[in-house]
Amino acid sequence: GVCAVYKPPGWSSANVVAKLRGVLERAIKIPGQKKFKVKVGHGGTLDPLARGVLVVGVGRGCREMQGYLKGAKRYRAVAELGKETDTLDAEGAVVEEAPFDHVTLDALEAALPAFTGDIRQTPPMYSALHHEGKRLYELAREGIEVERESRPVTISRLALDDRGVGAVAGPLGLPHFGLDVECSGGTYIRTLISDLARHEAVKSVAHMVELERTKQGPFELGDCLHEADWDFDAICQHL
């Protein structure tokens, strides 16, 4: 079956899958068999810093995960102007600083149309994409930067949002700003924020400080099973 869980910040998507698999395997005991193995997978990685909807497949439900990987997703993000990091998020080291006193919400609003619709986006070095058998983030940690081809992505909704996410409470004020983004699979919100800040209407730099996935496929925040309820009965009821 398929269900949605709420991934807490600080967890990798793989950690969540391993936790759920462990819960299910410990609860299923077959006489004469040491351990019953349960296949569990997810439908699209969320960075450790991020929180929100993570679609999970159990057993035959894993076959449906490819559709979720490529499918539409919705996010709320918080960015901070003035500093760019090597990871494009709050976990990285600052690599560039730029003035931001001149930036207004109107300027940010003016830049949004350039990133709405079918656009091309260059994936960040700190990503799980492969290059010659290694993941890009592994190369980045070794201090190696390789050329990445831009890829087509679709951003069907892009709007400013001052509600805040996680530790950064709303209403937001500059240098922080928020985005509500609905996009195709393979879109990097970190890159979107960086590109938006560098747009000629804004002329600054920025990095992402909070990210919440609010929708994936038909699953929304209200459909999610939270960590406190990750037990055998609750998981089975949600499948």
TORRO-939980 format. One record per residue (C-alpha): residue in three letters; x, z, y. Coordinates in steps of 0.25 Angstrom, whole numbers, padded with zeros to 4 digits, always signed. Layout:
N
AlaXZY/...
END
This chain:
239
Gly+0000+0000+0000/Val+0003+0000+0015/Cys+0002+0011+0025/Ala+0008+0015+0039/Val+0017+0027+0042/Tyr+0022+0032+0055/Lys+0037+0031+0055/Pro+0042+0043+0063/Pro+0054+0041+0072/Gly+0068+0044+0066/Trp+0064+0038+0052/Ser+0068+0024+0048/Ser+0057+0015+0042/Ala+0065+0016+0028/Asn+0065+0031+0029/Val+0050+0031+0030/Val+0048+0022+0018/Ala+0058+0031+0010/Lys+0050+0043+0014/Leu+0037+0037+0010/Arg+0043+0032-0003/Gly+0048+0046-0007/Val+0034+0052-0004/Leu+0027+0042-0013/Glu+0038+0042-0024/Arg+0038+0058-0025/Ala+0023+0058-0026/Ile+0022+0048-0037/Lys+0027+0053-0051/Ile+0026+0045-0064/Pro+0029+0053-0077/Gly+0041+0048-0083/Gln+0046+0041-0071/Lys+0057+0047-0062/Lys+0052+0041-0049/Phe+0041+0032-0045/Lys+0046+0022-0035/Val+0037+0018-0023/Lys+0040+0005-0015/Val+0038+0008+0000/Gly+0042-0001+0012/His+0039-0003+0026/Gly+0034-0014+0035/Gly+0043-0014+0047/Thr+0055-0005+0051/Leu+0053+0005+0062/Asp+0067+0009+0068/Pro+0070+0024+0066/Leu+0067+0027+0081/Ala+0053+0021+0080/Arg+0040+0027+0075/Gly+0027+0022+0071/Val+0019+0013+0061/Leu+0027+0009+0048/Val+0020+0001+0038/Val+0024+0005+0024/Gly+0021-0002+0011/Val+0020+0006-0003/Gly+0021-0001-0016/Arg+0015-0015-0015/Gly+0012-0012+0000/Cys+0027-0015+0002/Arg+0024-0030+0000/Glu+0016-0030+0013/Met+0027-0025+0021/Gln+0033-0038+0025/Gly+0020-0041+0032/Tyr+0021-0029+0041/Leu+0036-0032+0044/Lys+0032-0045+0050/Gly+0019-0040+0056/Ala+0015-0036+0070/Lys+0019-0022+0075/Arg+0016-0014+0087/Tyr+0025-0004+0094/Arg+0026+0006+0106/Ala+0040+0007+0111/Val+0047+0015+0122/Ala+0059+0009+0129/Glu+0069+0015+0139/Leu+0075+0006+0150/Gly+0089+0007+0155/Lys+0097+0008+0142/Glu+0099-0001+0130/Thr+0104+0004+0117/Asp+0111-0003+0105/Thr+0099-0001+0096/Leu+0089-0004+0108/Asp+0083+0010+0105/Ala+0085+0024+0108/Glu+0094+0026+0096/Gly+0105+0017+0101/Ala+0117+0018+0110/Val+0115+0014+0125/Val+0122+0000+0127/Glu+0117-0004+0140/Glu+0110+0002+0152/Ala+0103-0005+0164/Pro+0095-0001+0176/Phe+0080+0001+0174/Asp+0076+0007+0187/His+0071-0007+0192/Val+0062-0008+0179/Thr+0047-0006+0181/Leu+0035-0007+0171/Asp+0031-0020+0178/Ala+0045-0026+0175/Leu+0043-0022+0160/Glu+0029-0028+0160/Ala+0034-0041+0166/Ala+0044-0042+0155/Leu+0034-0040+0143/Pro+0029-0054+0143/Ala+0043-0060+0139/Phe+0042-0052+0126/Thr+0028-0054+0122/Gly+0024-0065+0112/Asp+0033-0073+0103/Ile+0048-0069+0108/Arg+0062-0069+0102/Gln+0069-0055+0100/Thr+0083-0052+0095/Pro+0084-0041+0085/Pro+0092-0029+0089/Met+0106-0026+0082/Tyr+0100-0013+0077/Ser+0090-0019+0068/Ala+0088-0020+0053/Leu+0089-0035+0053/His+0100-0041+0044/His+0112-0049+0048/Glu+0121-0054+0037/Gly+0117-0043+0027/Lys+0118-0031+0037/Arg+0107-0025+0046/Leu+0109-0027+0060/Tyr+0109-0012+0063/Glu+0121-0010+0053/Leu+0129-0021+0061/Ala+0125-0014+0074/Arg+0130-0001+0069/Glu+0143-0007+0066/Gly+0144-0013+0080/Ile+0141-0027+0076/Glu+0131-0035+0084/Val+0127-0049+0078/Glu+0119-0060+0084/Arg+0104-0059+0081/Glu+0094-0070+0082/Ser+0082-0068+0090/Arg+0069-0068+0082/Pro+0054-0071+0086/Val+0045-0059+0087/Thr+0031-0058+0093/Ile+0027-0048+0103/Ser+0012-0048+0104/Arg+0010-0036+0113/Leu+0020-0030+0123/Ala+0016-0020+0133/Leu+0021-0008+0141/Asp+0016+0005+0135/Asp+0019+0019+0142/Arg+0014+0028+0131/Gly+0028+0032+0125/Val+0032+0033+0111/Gly+0037+0045+0103/Ala+0047+0054+0111/Val+0045+0045+0124/Ala+0031+0050+0129/Gly+0023+0042+0138/Pro+0019+0038+0148/Leu+0032+0031+0149/Gly+0040+0028+0162/Leu+0052+0020+0165/Pro+0063+0019+0160/His+0054+0021+0147/Phe+0044+0010+0145/Gly+0035+0008+0133/Leu+0030-0005+0125/Asp+0019-0008+0116/Val+0023-0020+0107/Glu+0016-0028+0097/Cys+0025-0037+0090/Ser+0029-0045+0077/Gly+0038-0039+0066/Gly+0052-0040+0069/Thr+0051-0036+0084/Tyr+0061-0026+0089/Ile+0055-0017+0100/Arg+0069-0012+0104/Thr+0073-0027+0107/Leu+0060-0029+0114/Ile+0063-0017+0123/Ser+0077-0022+0126/Asp+0073-0036+0129/Leu+0062-0032+0138/Ala+0071-0023+0146/Arg+0081-0034+0148/His+0070-0044+0153/Glu+0072-0049+0167/Ala+0060-0042+0172/Val+0066-0029+0167/Lys+0081-0030+0168/Ser+0085-0018+0161/Val+0088-0013+0147/Ala+0080-0003+0137/His+0079+0003+0124/Met+0068+0008+0115/Val+0066+0023+0114/Glu+0054+0024+0106/Leu+0046+0015+0096/Glu+0033+0016+0089/Arg+0026+0006+0080/Thr+0012+0007+0083/Lys+0006-0004+0073/Gln+0011-0012+0061/Gly+0001-0022+0055/Pro-0012-0014+0054/Phe-0006-0001+0055/Glu-0006+0008+0067/Leu-0001+0022+0071/Gly-0014+0028+0066/Asp-0012+0022+0053/Cys+0001+0029+0050/Leu+0005+0040+0041/His+0014+0050+0048/Glu+0026+0057+0042/Ala+0019+0070+0039/Asp+0009+0062+0030/Trp+0019+0055+0022/Asp+0014+0060+0009/Phe+0009+0053-0004/Asp-0006+0055-0002/Ala-0005+0050+0013/Ile+0003+0038+0010/Cys-0006+0034-0002/Gln-0018+0036+0007/His-0012+0027+0018/Leu-0008+0015+0008/
END
